[in-house]
């Protein structure tokens, strides 16, 4: 299908929507068309988010020890990946790590724990951490990512001040059972529904590079659109040693930019976050990707390292963007001088790769 990408952007800005065929055409554009794709998708990004970049910071509350068999995950059942494993950070350590990210320019803290889902006792731990964090940083946004939720748990998180809940669909429904067998696609969708019903902002995204087809990537993005996910983290598979997906390399930098552009055309007004695998797969095209996406993680992910926080801040500024909700000079000084932003001390993949 031949698509004029700039005309597609104009139609979307006028209130239209992209079709699945048009989304597929964006994904399958030639590398020679890449700058035209980015320019068109960038019009949508600027219309809804201006030149701002939202900066998020991960705190890995609990690492490894997971009973689920997600084939891509270094923390999963059966994984031999050499990661640090620990059970629940203390409240003080959580506040210390979160504070480092906030001083570096982050406005949202994502508190993540491994496992199938939280017990009610776990929910109370996160509630206490959230209340303490908001006492110290009243304007912070808190997103929890704790796995599959039981009845009443989302409401308790909302009551404690949690703003959003992350639970990624990870891939298309038609591909889901090939990457994990210990829970279903419907289980994931149900948890997103519980979060929305409790008044939590739904955060749900995907992982690209899991052996899916182009059509399945489009399927996943349209599913996220149907779920009305406010924030869409796009992860690029990090093929950890010791997992079934080790040595799986399906992505190139230009491919990753096209995936992000396709997401922007499908969900033009949603926060589009470049998540796990950004440094590994986008490499020198990270800055170009910010012309399409409007959100990143600062520092490390769950079980993999990110690039230096200072380099992220410089990349944002050097390309004419500003950090949403942070003073430029303050964020720059903090990122340069606070080593805790880079190394949280816990060997801290992303909420579900993140």
C-alpha positions as a Python dict, from the first residue, in 0.01 Angstrom:
ca = {
    (1, 'X'): (0, 0, 0),
    (2, 'X'): (138, 341, -99),
    (3, 'X'): (99, 600, 177),
    (4, 'X'): (184, 970, 175),
    (5, 'X'): (298, 1001, 534),
    (6, 'X'): (263, 1379, 556),
    (7, 'X'): (-91, 1358, 421),
    (8, 'X'): (-166, 1088, 677),
    (9, 'X'): (-43, 1316, 956),
    (10, 'X'): (-259, 1600, 826),
    (11, 'X'): (-566, 1378, 823),
    (12, 'X'): (-499, 1262, 1179),
    (13, 'X'): (-449, 1621, 1297),
    (14, 'X'): (-784, 1702, 1136),
    (15, 'X'): (-950, 1434, 1350),
    (16, 'X'): (-902, 1123, 1140),
    (17, 'X'): (-737, 796, 1238),
    (18, 'X'): (-478, 565, 1088),
    (19, 'X'): (-598, 233, 950),
    (20, 'X'): (-421, -97, 1011),
    (21, 'X'): (-306, -97, 648),
    (22, 'X'): (-156, 251, 690),
    (23, 'X'): (16, 149, 1013),
    (24, 'X'): (166, -149, 834),
    (25, 'X'): (287, 80, 554),
    (26, 'X'): (468, 297, 810),
    (27, 'X'): (635, -8, 957),
    (28, 'X'): (738, -134, 615),
    (29, 'X'): (862, 198, 478),
    (30, 'X'): (1204, 183, 319),
    (31, 'X'): (1504, 330, 499),
    (32, 'X'): (1515, 595, 225),
    (33, 'X'): (1172, 709, 345),
    (34, 'X'): (1271, 718, 712),
    (35, 'X'): (1316, 1095, 746),
    (36, 'X'): (979, 1156, 580),
    (37, 'X'): (816, 913, 822),
    (38, 'X'): (981, 1083, 1120),
    (39, 'X'): (889, 1432, 999),
    (40, 'X'): (525, 1334, 958),
    (41, 'X'): (501, 1150, 1291),
    (42, 'X'): (687, 1439, 1453),
    (43, 'X'): (405, 1674, 1357),
    (44, 'X'): (172, 1465, 1572),
    (45, 'X'): (421, 1454, 1858),
    (46, 'X'): (465, 1833, 1853),
    (47, 'X'): (92, 1898, 1827),
    (48, 'X'): (21, 1705, 2146),
    (49, 'X'): (343, 1737, 2349),
    (50, 'X'): (535, 2032, 2206),
    (51, 'X'): (909, 2002, 2268),
    (52, 'X'): (877, 1836, 2609),
    (53, 'X'): (1026, 1501, 2712),
    (54, 'X'): (884, 1326, 3016),
    (55, 'X'): (1155, 1162, 3225),
    (56, 'X'): (1070, 848, 3424),
    (57, 'X'): (1275, 662, 3682),
    (58, 'X'): (1256, 293, 3775),
    (59, 'X'): (1293, 160, 4127),
    (60, 'X'): (1325, -218, 4128),
    (61, 'X'): (1157, -315, 4456),
    (62, 'X'): (1205, -690, 4417),
    (63, 'X'): (1433, -864, 4169),
    (64, 'X'): (1421, -1219, 4030),
    (65, 'X'): (1249, -1503, 4214),
    (66, 'X'): (955, -1497, 3969),
    (67, 'X'): (735, -1805, 3913),
    (68, 'X'): (621, -1696, 3565),
    (69, 'X'): (795, -1831, 3256),
    (70, 'X'): (804, -1523, 3031),
    (71, 'X'): (1060, -1641, 2775),
    (72, 'X'): (1218, -1298, 2727),
    (73, 'X'): (1269, -1215, 3094),
    (74, 'X'): (1591, -1251, 3294),
    (75, 'X'): (1385, -1280, 3614),
    (76, 'X'): (1157, -1560, 3492),
    (77, 'X'): (1121, -1917, 3607),
    (78, 'X'): (1392, -2123, 3438),
    (79, 'X'): (1612, -1826, 3348),
    (80, 'X'): (1983, -1876, 3407),
    (81, 'X'): (2060, -1507, 3352),
    (82, 'X'): (2325, -1383, 3598),
    (83, 'X'): (2117, -1118, 3776),
    (84, 'X'): (2102, -996, 4132),
    (85, 'X'): (1809, -1149, 4319),
    (86, 'X'): (1657, -992, 4627),
    (87, 'X'): (1323, -960, 4802),
    (88, 'X'): (1174, -614, 4868),
    (89, 'X'): (1375, -303, 4925),
    (90, 'X'): (1319, -120, 5250),
    (91, 'X'): (1113, 197, 5250),
    (92, 'X'): (1422, 405, 5322),
    (93, 'X'): (1618, 252, 5033),
    (94, 'X'): (1320, 302, 4801),
    (95, 'X'): (1299, 670, 4896),
    (96, 'X'): (1674, 710, 4848),
    (97, 'X'): (1665, 562, 4498),
    (98, 'X'): (1351, 751, 4396),
    (99, 'X'): (1498, 1076, 4525),
    (100, 'X'): (1807, 1033, 4308),
    (101, 'X'): (1592, 1005, 3997),
    (102, 'X'): (1371, 1299, 4091),
    (103, 'X'): (1672, 1521, 4152),
    (104, 'X'): (1796, 1423, 3807),
    (105, 'X'): (1483, 1555, 3636),
    (106, 'X'): (1238, 1265, 3655),
    (107, 'X'): (877, 1351, 3734),
    (108, 'X'): (743, 995, 3752),
    (109, 'X'): (876, 713, 3967),
    (110, 'X'): (790, 362, 3850),
    (111, 'X'): (796, 114, 4138),
    (112, 'X'): (834, -238, 4003),
    (113, 'X'): (839, -582, 4164),
    (114, 'X'): (887, -922, 4007),
    (115, 'X'): (634, -1202, 4053),
    (116, 'X'): (296, -1317, 3926),
    (117, 'X'): (114, -1061, 4135),
    (118, 'X'): (118, -892, 4475),
    (119, 'X'): (-21, -1022, 4800),
    (120, 'X'): (-228, -782, 5007),
    (121, 'X'): (74, -745, 5233),
    (122, 'X'): (281, -642, 4929),
    (123, 'X'): (17, -385, 4839),
    (124, 'X'): (45, -236, 5187),
    (125, 'X'): (423, -209, 5149),
    (126, 'X'): (383, -17, 4824),
    (127, 'X'): (107, 197, 4975),
    (128, 'X'): (337, 293, 5263),
    (129, 'X'): (625, 368, 5025),
    (130, 'X'): (398, 583, 4807),
    (131, 'X'): (266, 783, 5100),
    (132, 'X'): (618, 847, 5227),
    (133, 'X'): (743, 945, 4882),
    (134, 'X'): (458, 1190, 4830),
    (135, 'X'): (515, 1341, 5172),
    (136, 'X'): (869, 1426, 5064),
    (137, 'X'): (796, 1503, 4695),
    (138, 'X'): (431, 1618, 4674),
    (139, 'X'): (433, 1667, 4295),
    (140, 'X'): (578, 1327, 4203),
    (141, 'X'): (375, 1088, 3989),
    (142, 'X'): (390, 728, 4110),
    (143, 'X'): (333, 433, 3879),
    (144, 'X'): (320, 82, 4025),
    (145, 'X'): (403, -233, 3830),
    (146, 'X'): (343, -533, 4051),
    (147, 'X'): (192, -798, 3823),
    (148, 'X'): (-160, -938, 3804),
    (149, 'X'): (-399, -765, 4046),
    (150, 'X'): (-666, -921, 4265),
    (151, 'X'): (-999, -755, 4343),
    (152, 'X'): (-963, -450, 4564),
    (153, 'X'): (-588, -408, 4524),
    (154, 'X'): (-604, -134, 4262),
    (155, 'X'): (-842, 61, 4483),
    (156, 'X'): (-599, 41, 4776),
    (157, 'X'): (-313, 168, 4558),
    (158, 'X'): (-529, 457, 4439),
    (159, 'X'): (-621, 542, 4798),
    (160, 'X'): (-251, 554, 4892),
    (161, 'X'): (-177, 805, 4616),
    (162, 'X'): (-55, 582, 4332),
    (163, 'X'): (-132, 762, 4004),
    (164, 'X'): (-82, 495, 3740),
    (165, 'X'): (-49, 120, 3698),
    (166, 'X'): (175, -47, 3442),
    (167, 'X'): (96, -389, 3303),
    (168, 'X'): (220, -447, 2950),
    (169, 'X'): (36, -667, 2702),
    (170, 'X'): (389, -723, 2562),
    (171, 'X'): (279, -863, 2226),
    (172, 'X'): (-21, -934, 2007),
    (173, 'X'): (-287, -1170, 2141),
    (174, 'X'): (-218, -1397, 1843),
    (175, 'X'): (148, -1427, 1950),
    (176, 'X'): (112, -1424, 2329),
    (177, 'X'): (110, -1798, 2398),
    (178, 'X'): (440, -1845, 2218),
    (179, 'X'): (624, -1618, 2464),
    (180, 'X'): (465, -1718, 2797),
    (181, 'X'): (252, -2012, 2911),
    (182, 'X'): (194, -1947, 3284),
    (183, 'X'): (-65, -1672, 3230),
    (184, 'X'): (-287, -1562, 2944),
    (185, 'X'): (-331, -1250, 2737),
    (186, 'X'): (-674, -1212, 2894),
    (187, 'X'): (-514, -1214, 3241),
    (188, 'X'): (-310, -911, 3140),
    (189, 'X'): (-605, -726, 2988),
    (190, 'X'): (-812, -797, 3301),
    (191, 'X'): (-550, -633, 3523),
    (192, 'X'): (-542, -323, 3303),
    (193, 'X'): (-920, -309, 3337),
    (194, 'X'): (-901, -332, 3717),
    (195, 'X'): (-653, -46, 3725),
    (196, 'X'): (-873, 172, 3504),
    (197, 'X'): (-1185, 93, 3706),
    (198, 'X'): (-1008, 207, 4023),
    (199, 'X'): (-916, 540, 3867),
    (200, 'X'): (-551, 460, 3802),
    (201, 'X'): (-404, 583, 3475),
    (202, 'X'): (-343, 274, 3257),
    (203, 'X'): (14, 228, 3137),
    (204, 'X'): (59, -61, 2896),
    (205, 'X'): (298, -129, 2613),
    (206, 'X'): (486, -394, 2421),
    (207, 'X'): (819, -557, 2349),
    (208, 'X'): (937, -560, 1988),
    (209, 'X'): (1171, -829, 1860),
    (210, 'X'): (999, -1136, 2005),
    (211, 'X'): (963, -1314, 1672),
    (212, 'X'): (636, -1139, 1592),
    (213, 'X'): (534, -1048, 1237),
    (214, 'X'): (479, -694, 1115),
    (215, 'X'): (107, -763, 1121),
    (216, 'X'): (130, -872, 1486),
    (217, 'X'): (308, -550, 1581),
    (218, 'X'): (22, -358, 1422),
    (219, 'X'): (-227, -585, 1603),
    (220, 'X'): (-61, -507, 1936),
    (221, 'X'): (-67, -130, 1880),
    (222, 'X'): (-435, -132, 1786),
    (223, 'X'): (-505, -341, 2096),
    (224, 'X'): (-332, -77, 2309),
    (225, 'X'): (-539, 189, 2136),
    (226, 'X'): (-857, -5, 2217),
    (227, 'X'): (-743, -37, 2581),
    (228, 'X'): (-700, 342, 2588),
    (229, 'X'): (-359, 315, 2749),
    (230, 'X'): (-252, 665, 2857),
    (231, 'X'): (115, 575, 2846),
    (232, 'X'): (268, 327, 2602),
    (233, 'X'): (618, 198, 2683),
    (234, 'X'): (783, 50, 2375),
    (235, 'X'): (1055, -197, 2472),
    (236, 'X'): (1306, -349, 2234),
    (237, 'X'): (1404, -704, 2325),
    (238, 'X'): (1726, -733, 2521),
    (239, 'X'): (1825, -1096, 2453),
    (240, 'X'): (1958, -1189, 2795),
    (241, 'X'): (2192, -1485, 2819),
    (242, 'X'): (2024, -1773, 2998),
    (243, 'X'): (1678, -1703, 2853),
    (244, 'X'): (1503, -1874, 2559),
    (245, 'X'): (1546, -1553, 2356),
    (246, 'X'): (1923, -1529, 2402),
    (247, 'X'): (2097, -1458, 2070),
    (248, 'X'): (1769, -1327, 1919),
    (249, 'X'): (1861, -1019, 1717),
    (250, 'X'): (1577, -904, 1491),
    (251, 'X'): (1600, -526, 1530),
    (252, 'X'): (1798, -248, 1366),
    (253, 'X'): (1803, 120, 1467),
    (254, 'X'): (1592, 222, 1168),
    (255, 'X'): (1344, -58, 1238),
    (256, 'X'): (1304, 66, 1595),
    (257, 'X'): (1237, 423, 1480),
    (258, 'X'): (970, 296, 1239),
    (259, 'X'): (804, 99, 1521),
    (260, 'X'): (789, 415, 1731),
    (261, 'X'): (657, 617, 1438),
    (262, 'X'): (387, 358, 1373),
    (263, 'X'): (286, 381, 1738),
    (264, 'X'): (262, 761, 1711),
    (265, 'X'): (37, 741, 1402),
    (266, 'X'): (-191, 488, 1573),
    (267, 'X'): (-198, 662, 1914),
    (268, 'X'): (-115, 1025, 1832),
    (269, 'X'): (-211, 1181, 2166),
    (270, 'X'): (-68, 919, 2403),
    (271, 'X'): (256, 933, 2597),
    (272, 'X'): (494, 722, 2390),
    (273, 'X'): (789, 606, 2600),
    (274, 'X'): (1113, 463, 2465),
    (275, 'X'): (1178, 196, 2725),
    (276, 'X'): (1407, -107, 2764),
    (277, 'X'): (1662, -171, 2489),
    (278, 'X'): (1680, 195, 2385),
    (279, 'X'): (2056, 219, 2408),
    (280, 'X'): (2119, -131, 2270),
    (281, 'X'): (1899, -107, 1961),
    (282, 'X'): (1848, 261, 1871),
    (283, 'X'): (2213, 342, 1936),
    (284, 'X'): (2301, 660, 1743),
    (285, 'X'): (1935, 711, 1644),
    (286, 'X'): (1815, 770, 2001),
    (287, 'X'): (1788, 1144, 1944),
    (288, 'X'): (1601, 1094, 1618),
    (289, 'X'): (1355, 872, 1801),
    (290, 'X'): (1272, 1160, 2037),
    (291, 'X'): (1127, 1344, 1738),
    (292, 'X'): (853, 1078, 1753),
    (293, 'X'): (841, 961, 2115),
    (294, 'X'): (802, 1200, 2409),
    (295, 'X'): (913, 999, 2711),
    (296, 'X'): (1217, 802, 2829),
    (297, 'X'): (1357, 629, 3136),
    (298, 'X'): (1651, 789, 3312),
    (299, 'X'): (1938, 564, 3419),
    (300, 'X'): (1910, 187, 3454),
    (301, 'X'): (1622, -53, 3388),
    (302, 'X'): (1537, -359, 3595),
    (303, 'X'): (1821, -599, 3531),
    (304, 'X'): (2017, -408, 3268),
    (305, 'X'): (2216, -87, 3258),
    (306, 'X'): (2107, 229, 3081),
    (307, 'X'): (2342, 498, 2964),
    (308, 'X'): (2470, 772, 3195),
    (309, 'X'): (2196, 1006, 3315),
    (310, 'X'): (2404, 1307, 3216),
    (311, 'X'): (2420, 1176, 2857),
    (312, 'X'): (2039, 1145, 2850),
    (313, 'X'): (1993, 1502, 2976),
    (314, 'X'): (2243, 1633, 2721),
    (315, 'X'): (2074, 1440, 2439),
    (316, 'X'): (1739, 1592, 2531),
    (317, 'X'): (1876, 1946, 2540),
    (318, 'X'): (2106, 1917, 2240),
    (319, 'X'): (1806, 1830, 2024),
    (320, 'X'): (1595, 2126, 2128),
    (321, 'X'): (1376, 1952, 2385),
    (322, 'X'): (1302, 2044, 2744),
    (323, 'X'): (1239, 1816, 3039),
    (324, 'X'): (876, 1818, 3138),
    (325, 'X'): (829, 1966, 3484),
    (326, 'X'): (1196, 2024, 3568),
    (327, 'X'): (1422, 2331, 3574),
    (328, 'X'): (1699, 2286, 3318),
    (329, 'X'): (1994, 2402, 3525),
    (330, 'X'): (1882, 2209, 3831),
    (331, 'X'): (1838, 1882, 3642),
    (332, 'X'): (2172, 1923, 3465),
    (333, 'X'): (2362, 1979, 3788),
    (334, 'X'): (2190, 1688, 3961),
    (335, 'X'): (2248, 1447, 3675),
    (336, 'X'): (2615, 1539, 3657),
    (337, 'X'): (2692, 1510, 4027),
    (338, 'X'): (2461, 1243, 4167),
    (339, 'X'): (2609, 898, 4089),
    (340, 'X'): (2305, 728, 4246),
    (341, 'X'): (2108, 807, 3932),
    (342, 'X'): (2323, 565, 3735),
    (343, 'X'): (2390, 297, 3995),
    (344, 'X'): (2115, 227, 4237),
    (345, 'X'): (2326, -33, 4414),
    (346, 'X'): (2082, -316, 4349),
    (347, 'X'): (2183, -415, 3999),
    (348, 'X'): (1886, -291, 3879),
    (349, 'X'): (1493, -505, 3182),
    (350, 'X'): (1210, -288, 3216),
    (351, 'X'): (862, -327, 3370),
    (352, 'X'): (817, -651, 3191),
    (353, 'X'): (1149, -651, 2966),
    (354, 'X'): (962, -245, 3176),
}
